[in-house]
Amino acid sequence: MSAGLYAAQGKREIVWDASGAIQVMETDSVLGYLGYNIFDWFTIYATGGSSENKIQPSATSNSEDIYGAGIRINLLNHFIREPVPAEDVVRLNFTTEYLCSSVEYYSNTIDWDELSVALTVALVNHTDGNKLFTPESIMLYAGPLYSSLTGDSFEANDTIGVIGGIEIYLTDTITVDFQVKQFEETTVGGGVNFRF
Protein backbone atom coordinates (compact mmCIF):
# COMPACT_ATOMS: atom_id res chain seq x y z
CA MET A 1 0.00 0.00 0.00
CA SER A 2 1.04 3.60 -0.53
CA ALA A 3 -0.46 7.02 0.14
CA GLY A 4 0.56 10.62 -0.29
CA LEU A 5 -0.32 14.28 -0.53
CA TYR A 6 0.70 16.56 -3.43
CA ALA A 7 0.32 20.23 -4.30
CA ALA A 8 0.95 21.73 -7.74
CA GLN A 9 0.76 25.11 -9.45
CA GLY A 10 0.82 25.44 -13.19
CA LYS A 11 -0.41 26.84 -16.48
CA ARG A 12 -1.46 25.29 -19.81
CA GLU A 13 -2.20 26.98 -23.10
CA ILE A 14 -5.64 26.02 -24.43
CA VAL A 15 -7.17 26.46 -27.88
CA TRP A 16 -10.89 27.17 -28.22
CA ASP A 17 -12.61 24.84 -30.68
CA ALA A 18 -14.88 27.48 -32.23
CA SER A 19 -12.48 30.39 -32.72
CA GLY A 20 -8.98 28.90 -32.55
CA ALA A 21 -8.08 31.56 -29.98
CA ILE A 22 -5.33 30.65 -27.51
CA GLN A 23 -5.63 31.45 -23.79
CA VAL A 24 -3.93 30.23 -20.61
CA MET A 25 -5.62 28.13 -17.94
CA GLU A 26 -4.09 28.37 -14.47
CA THR A 27 -4.50 25.51 -12.00
CA ASP A 28 -3.54 25.35 -8.31
CA SER A 29 -4.35 21.93 -6.90
CA VAL A 30 -3.97 19.86 -3.75
CA LEU A 31 -4.53 16.12 -4.11
CA GLY A 32 -4.23 13.04 -1.96
CA TYR A 33 -3.83 9.53 -3.32
CA LEU A 34 -4.13 5.95 -2.11
CA GLY A 35 -2.34 3.19 -3.99
CA TYR A 36 -2.37 -0.60 -3.96
CA ASN A 37 0.62 -2.67 -5.04
CA ILE A 38 -0.68 -5.54 -7.14
CA PHE A 39 2.94 -6.61 -7.62
CA ASP A 40 6.19 -5.08 -6.34
CA TRP A 41 6.53 -3.38 -9.73
CA PHE A 42 2.87 -2.55 -10.49
CA THR A 43 0.76 -0.04 -8.53
CA ILE A 44 -2.76 1.24 -9.14
CA TYR A 45 -4.03 4.31 -7.32
CA ALA A 46 -7.00 6.64 -6.90
CA THR A 47 -6.57 10.36 -6.33
CA GLY A 48 -8.76 13.28 -5.38
CA GLY A 49 -8.72 16.77 -3.97
CA SER A 50 -9.44 20.41 -4.73
CA SER A 51 -8.32 22.64 -7.59
CA GLU A 52 -8.44 26.42 -8.04
CA ASN A 53 -8.89 26.96 -11.79
CA LYS A 54 -9.16 30.05 -13.96
CA ILE A 55 -8.79 30.95 -17.61
CA GLN A 56 -6.87 34.19 -18.10
CA PRO A 57 -7.66 37.08 -18.25
CA SER A 58 -10.22 36.25 -15.54
CA ALA A 59 -9.30 37.98 -12.28
CA THR A 60 -10.95 35.34 -10.07
CA SER A 61 -10.62 31.58 -9.80
CA ASN A 62 -13.11 28.94 -8.77
CA SER A 63 -12.56 25.98 -6.47
CA GLU A 64 -13.58 22.66 -7.99
CA ASP A 65 -13.25 19.00 -7.11
CA ILE A 66 -10.52 17.12 -8.97
CA TYR A 67 -10.34 13.35 -9.03
CA GLY A 68 -8.92 10.49 -11.05
CA ALA A 69 -6.88 7.30 -11.12
CA GLY A 70 -3.60 6.02 -12.46
CA ILE A 71 -1.03 3.25 -12.67
CA ARG A 72 2.72 3.15 -12.05
CA ILE A 73 4.93 0.41 -13.52
CA ASN A 74 8.61 -0.12 -12.72
CA LEU A 75 9.97 -1.48 -16.02
CA LEU A 76 13.61 -1.68 -14.91
CA ASN A 77 15.42 -1.65 -11.55
CA HIS A 78 19.08 -2.30 -12.34
CA PHE A 79 21.74 -2.31 -9.60
CA ILE A 80 25.10 -0.99 -10.82
CA ARG A 81 27.97 -3.27 -9.85
CA GLU A 82 31.40 -2.26 -8.56
CA PRO A 83 33.21 0.01 -9.06
CA VAL A 84 30.25 2.06 -7.89
CA PRO A 85 29.94 5.50 -9.53
CA ALA A 86 27.84 8.32 -8.13
CA GLU A 87 24.68 6.31 -8.93
CA ASP A 88 23.81 2.91 -7.42
CA VAL A 89 20.57 2.05 -9.25
CA VAL A 90 19.05 2.85 -12.65
CA ARG A 91 15.26 2.71 -12.92
CA LEU A 92 12.84 3.00 -15.82
CA ASN A 93 9.29 3.92 -14.79
CA PHE A 94 6.03 4.21 -16.72
CA THR A 95 3.12 6.25 -15.30
CA THR A 96 -0.29 7.04 -16.73
CA GLU A 97 -2.97 9.11 -15.00
CA TYR A 98 -6.49 10.33 -15.78
CA LEU A 99 -7.89 13.42 -13.99
CA CYS A 100 -11.27 15.19 -14.18
CA SER A 101 -12.27 18.68 -13.01
CA SER A 102 -14.03 21.83 -14.26
CA VAL A 103 -13.46 25.56 -14.69
CA GLU A 104 -15.83 28.53 -14.70
CA TYR A 105 -15.51 30.85 -17.71
CA TYR A 106 -17.79 33.86 -17.48
CA SER A 107 -21.22 32.30 -16.78
CA ASN A 108 -20.31 28.82 -18.07
CA THR A 109 -18.97 25.81 -16.17
CA ILE A 110 -16.71 23.80 -18.47
CA ASP A 111 -15.80 20.22 -17.60
CA TRP A 112 -12.29 19.12 -18.54
CA ASP A 113 -10.18 16.00 -18.26
CA GLU A 114 -6.49 15.24 -18.63
CA LEU A 115 -4.84 12.00 -19.72
CA SER A 116 -1.10 11.98 -19.09
CA VAL A 117 1.57 9.39 -19.86
CA ALA A 118 5.20 9.64 -18.72
CA LEU A 119 8.28 7.46 -19.23
CA THR A 120 11.12 8.45 -16.91
CA VAL A 121 14.69 7.32 -16.36
CA ALA A 122 15.82 7.61 -12.74
CA LEU A 123 19.30 7.55 -11.17
CA VAL A 124 19.33 6.55 -7.50
CA ASN A 125 22.19 7.25 -5.10
CA HIS A 126 22.20 5.50 -1.70
CA THR A 127 23.87 7.97 0.63
CA ASP A 128 26.58 7.21 3.20
CA GLY A 129 26.84 8.55 6.72
CA ASN A 130 24.62 8.74 9.78
CA LYS A 131 21.00 8.22 8.70
CA LEU A 132 19.81 10.50 11.51
CA PHE A 133 21.27 13.42 9.53
CA THR A 134 21.27 12.25 5.90
CA PRO A 135 18.51 10.73 3.73
CA GLU A 136 18.53 7.05 2.84
CA SER A 137 18.66 7.76 -0.90
CA ILE A 138 18.29 10.51 -3.48
CA MET A 139 16.69 9.90 -6.88
CA LEU A 140 16.86 12.19 -9.91
CA TYR A 141 14.44 11.46 -12.77
CA ALA A 142 13.48 12.89 -16.15
CA GLY A 143 11.74 11.86 -19.33
CA PRO A 144 9.14 12.62 -22.01
CA LEU A 145 5.56 13.46 -21.06
CA TYR A 146 2.33 13.29 -23.08
CA SER A 147 -0.72 15.13 -21.75
CA SER A 148 -4.03 15.60 -23.57
CA LEU A 149 -6.03 18.28 -21.76
CA THR A 150 -9.54 18.40 -23.21
CA GLY A 151 -12.56 20.50 -22.24
CA ASP A 152 -16.11 20.66 -23.54
CA SER A 153 -15.06 23.46 -25.91
CA PHE A 154 -11.24 23.59 -25.83
CA GLU A 155 -8.13 21.44 -25.89
CA ALA A 156 -4.46 21.81 -24.96
CA ASN A 157 -2.34 23.76 -27.42
CA ASP A 158 0.64 21.44 -26.86
CA THR A 159 0.47 17.81 -25.73
CA ILE A 160 4.18 16.81 -25.76
CA GLY A 161 6.46 17.96 -22.97
CA VAL A 162 9.05 16.82 -20.46
CA ILE A 163 8.96 15.92 -16.78
CA GLY A 164 11.77 15.95 -14.24
CA GLY A 165 12.35 16.04 -10.54
CA ILE A 166 14.06 14.83 -7.41
CA GLU A 167 12.74 12.36 -4.84
CA ILE A 168 14.42 12.20 -1.44
CA TYR A 169 14.05 9.02 0.62
CA LEU A 170 13.97 10.27 4.22
CA THR A 171 13.49 6.66 5.33
CA ASP A 172 12.70 3.42 3.50
CA THR A 173 8.99 4.28 3.70
CA ILE A 174 8.81 8.11 3.54
CA THR A 175 9.86 10.20 0.55
CA VAL A 176 9.61 13.85 -0.45
CA ASP A 177 9.19 14.61 -4.15
CA PHE A 178 9.74 17.87 -6.09
CA GLN A 179 8.66 17.93 -9.74
CA VAL A 180 8.56 20.13 -12.84
CA LYS A 181 6.44 19.62 -15.97
CA GLN A 182 7.27 21.71 -19.04
CA PHE A 183 5.03 22.28 -22.03
CA GLU A 184 4.58 25.73 -23.56
CA GLU A 185 3.97 26.71 -19.90
CA THR A 186 5.41 25.29 -16.67
CA THR A 187 3.87 23.36 -13.78
CA VAL A 188 5.75 22.89 -10.50
CA GLY A 189 4.72 20.68 -7.62
CA GLY A 190 5.80 18.72 -4.61
CA GLY A 191 4.53 16.21 -2.12
CA VAL A 192 5.18 13.50 0.41
CA ASN A 193 4.72 9.75 -0.07
CA PHE A 194 4.22 6.99 2.48
CA ARG A 195 4.76 3.30 1.75
CA PHE A 196 3.35 0.62 4.05
N, C-alpha and C positions, 0 to 999 in steps of 0.2 A: 504494500500500500504506500501511497505517497500523497502529500497535500502541500498547498502553498498559497501564498498571497502575492499578487503582482500589481504594480501601478505603472501606467504608461501615459505619455503625452506625445501627440504627434499630429501631422497634417498629411492629407492626400489631395492631389489634384483630381477633380471630377469633371466629366464632360456631360452636359445635358443632352438627352436624346433628341429633343425637338429642335434646339437651336444650334447645337455644337459649341455653345459657350463653355469656357473653362473657368471654374471657381475652385476655391480651396475649402475642404471640410476639416475642421479641427476636432480632435477627440481627446478627452482626458478621461481615462478609465481606471477603475480599481476592480480587480477580479480575484476571486478565490477559485481553487480547483481541487478536485479529489480524484486520485488515480488508482487504478488497480493493475497490478503486474500479472498478466496472464502467464508470461514466461519472464525469465530474468532480463531478456532483451526486448520484450514487447509489452508496452503499457497503453491502456486506454484510459481516458479521463473525461470528466465533465467539468465545465467551468461556468461561472456566473458572477454577476456583480452589477455595478452602476457605471454609466458613462455620460459625461457632459459633452454634448455634441453641438456644433454650430457650423453653418456654411457662411463663410465670409461673403459680403461685408456686414453680416448681422452683428450687432453689438452685444447681444445676449445669447446665452446657451441654454439648452434644456437638458434636464437629467432624465435619462432613460435606462431601462433594464438592458443588460447585455448578457447573452448566454450562448453556450455552444458546447462542442465536444471535439476531441481530437485523439490522435494516436502518436506514440513515439516508438521508433524502432532503432535499436543499436545494431547496425549492419556489420561493424568491425570494432573489435577491442583488442588491439595488438600491443603486447608488451615488448619494449625495445630491450634487447639483450646487451650485455657488457660489450665494449666500454659504454657506460651510460652517458649520453649527452645531457643537455639541459632538460630534455623531455623524456619521460619514462613510459608513456602510453600514447598511442595514436588511436583515435576513435573516429568512426564514420556514423553519423546519426541522420535518420530521416524522420521528419515531423510533418504532419498535416493537421489542420485545425479549421473548423467551421464555426463562425460567430454570426449572431443575429442581433440587430438593434434597430433604432429609428432616430430620425432627426426632424425637428420642426423647421420649416422654411416658409416664412411669412405665416399664412393661416393654414398651411398644409403639414400633415405629419407623414413623412416619407420613410417607409420601412427599407432597411438595407441589410445585406449580408456580405460576409467576406469568407472566401475559401483561400487558405494559404498553404503552401507546400515549401518546405526548406530541406536542403541537403547540406549538412555542415561537416567540416573536418575539424577535429579538436585535438590539441596537444595538451597532455596532462603532465604536470610536474609534481611529484611527491616531495614535499619539503622536508629538510632536515631540521634538527634542533628540538628544543623543548616545546611540546604541543600545547602547553599552557599559554604560550606567547606567540606561536606561529600556527597557521592553518595546516590542516592535514595535507591538502593538495590545492593546486591552482590550475584551472583549465582555461585555455584560450580557444575560441572557436570562430569560424567564419565560413560563409558559403553562399550560394545563389538562393534567391527567394522568389517565388511566384505568388502573387496575391491578386485575386479577382474581386474587387469591391463593386458591388452592383446594387443599385437602388431601384425603386419603382420607375424612376424617370431619369436616372443617370448611371454612369459607370466610371470606374477609375481610368484616368488618362494614361497611366503607365502601370503595367502589371508585373514587370520584371525588375527585380532589385537585388540587393545584397543584405545579408544579416551578419552581425558579428558581436562578440561580447566576451566577458570574462565571468567565470563561475568559481567562487572561492568555497572550498570545503572546510568549514569551521570545525566540523567533526565528520565522522563517517556517515552521519544521518542528517546533518544540517548544512545547507549551502546557501550562499548569497549570490545572486545573479544580476549582472548589469548588461544591458543589451541595447544595440542600435540597429534600426532598420532604415535602409536608404532607398528611396525611389526618387521621384522628382522633388519630393519633400522628405523630411527626416522624422522618424519616431524614436524616442528614447524611453527606456523603461528599466525597472529593476524589481526584484522581489526576493522572497525567502522560500526555500523548499525544505520539507521534512520527509524523511523516508523511514518507514516503520519495518 
